[in-house]
């Protein structure tokens, strides 16, 4: 599966949380990342998706299909 096929939600972090942006992949439990800019958070999230999918494969667990279809 292509990591870019998964939905990534980007939300700003408060200054109390360190600032920047959080990136959450709702379809993959625990898959999240962050970055100083929305684009950096998105790029980091795609790396996190790759790692999540690799770990699931190594453990023999199925990965959820992406909800959105690739264009």
C-alpha atoms as a printed R data frame, in Angstrom:
   type eleno elety resid chain resno       x       y      z
1  ATOM     1    CA   UNK     A     1   0.000   0.000  0.000
2  ATOM     2    CA   UNK     A     2   1.056   3.537 -0.676
3  ATOM     3    CA   UNK     A     3   1.390   5.675  2.486
4  ATOM     4    CA   UNK     A     4  -0.010   8.636  0.543
5  ATOM     5    CA   UNK     A     5  -3.331   6.797  0.188
6  ATOM     6    CA   UNK     A     6  -4.057   7.197  3.902
7  ATOM     7    CA   UNK     A     7  -5.880  10.207  5.287
8  ATOM     8    CA   UNK     A     8  -3.711  12.438  7.469
9  ATOM     9    CA   UNK     A     9  -5.289  15.019  9.766
10 ATOM    10    CA   UNK     A    10  -3.070  18.024 10.515
11 ATOM    11    CA   UNK     A    11  -3.859  20.160 13.555
12 ATOM    12    CA   UNK     A    12  -1.941  23.025 15.152
13 ATOM    13    CA   UNK     A    13  -0.387  22.396 18.540
14 ATOM    14    CA   UNK     A    14  -0.674  24.972 21.301
15 ATOM    15    CA   UNK     A    15   2.415  26.697 22.631
16 ATOM    16    CA   UNK     A    16   1.924  24.676 25.835
17 ATOM    17    CA   UNK     A    17   2.297  21.520 23.718
18 ATOM    18    CA   UNK     A    18   5.449  22.808 22.068
19 ATOM    19    CA   UNK     A    19   3.922  24.529 19.044
20 ATOM    20    CA   UNK     A    20   4.084  23.265 15.499
21 ATOM    21    CA   UNK     A    21   1.619  20.807 14.055
22 ATOM    22    CA   UNK     A    22   0.445  17.284 14.855
23 ATOM    23    CA   UNK     A    23  -0.338  14.770 12.128
24 ATOM    24    CA   UNK     A    24  -2.683  11.880 12.920
25 ATOM    25    CA   UNK     A    25  -3.558   8.933 10.680
26 ATOM    26    CA   UNK     A    26  -7.049   7.939 11.904
27 ATOM    27    CA   UNK     A    27  -7.120   4.563 10.146
28 ATOM    28    CA   UNK     A    28  -3.909   3.325 11.769
29 ATOM    29    CA   UNK     A    29  -4.140   3.187 15.587
30 ATOM    30    CA   UNK     A    30  -1.295   5.059 17.250
31 ATOM    31    CA   UNK     A    31   0.126   6.329 13.956
32 ATOM    32    CA   UNK     A    32   0.974   9.975 14.437
33 ATOM    33    CA   UNK     A    33   3.799  12.437 14.013
34 ATOM    34    CA   UNK     A    34   4.484  16.151 14.181
35 ATOM    35    CA   UNK     A    35   6.481  18.930 12.589
36 ATOM    36    CA   UNK     A    36   7.257  22.621 12.713
37 ATOM    37    CA   UNK     A    37   5.100  23.298  9.627
38 ATOM    38    CA   UNK     A    38   2.023  21.558  8.221
39 ATOM    39    CA   UNK     A    39   4.100  20.195  5.318
40 ATOM    40    CA   UNK     A    40   6.783  18.848  7.645
41 ATOM    41    CA   UNK     A    41   4.110  17.199  9.794
42 ATOM    42    CA   UNK     A    42   2.593  15.620  6.671
43 ATOM    43    CA   UNK     A    43   5.957  14.357  5.409
44 ATOM    44    CA   UNK     A    44   6.741  12.926  8.844
45 ATOM    45    CA   UNK     A    45   3.305  11.292  8.960
46 ATOM    46    CA   UNK     A    46   3.979   9.474  5.687
47 ATOM    47    CA   UNK     A    47   7.211   8.132  7.202
48 ATOM    48    CA   UNK     A    48   5.206   7.010 10.244
49 ATOM    49    CA   UNK     A    49   2.695   5.252  7.969
50 ATOM    50    CA   UNK     A    50   5.532   3.375  6.235
51 ATOM    51    CA   UNK     A    51   6.874   2.245  9.624
52 ATOM    52    CA   UNK     A    52   3.394   1.281 10.849
53 ATOM    53    CA   UNK     A    53   2.744  -0.822  7.738
54 ATOM    54    CA   UNK     A    54   6.163  -2.502  7.938
55 ATOM    55    CA   UNK     A    55   5.636  -3.378 11.609
56 ATOM    56    CA   UNK     A    56   2.175  -4.792 10.916
57 ATOM    57    CA   UNK     A    57   3.587  -6.947  8.114
58 ATOM    58    CA   UNK     A    58   6.443  -8.202 10.299
59 ATOM    59    CA   UNK     A    59   3.925  -9.199 12.987
60 ATOM    60    CA   UNK     A    60   1.659 -10.868 10.440
61 ATOM    61    CA   UNK     A    61  -1.182  -8.453 11.105
62 ATOM    62    CA   UNK     A    62  -3.377  -7.067  8.346
63 ATOM    63    CA   UNK     A    63  -3.284  -3.353  7.660
64 ATOM    64    CA   UNK     A    64  -6.560  -1.515  7.200
65 ATOM    65    CA   UNK     A    65  -7.312  -0.483  3.651
66 ATOM    66    CA   UNK     A    66  -7.164   3.280  3.120
67 ATOM    67    CA   UNK     A    67 -10.595   4.916  3.248
68 ATOM    68    CA   UNK     A    68  -9.867   7.314  0.478
69 ATOM    69    CA   UNK     A    69  -8.959   6.133 -2.964
70 ATOM    70    CA   UNK     A    70  -5.803   7.281 -4.664
71 ATOM    71    CA   UNK     A    71  -6.421   9.689 -7.527
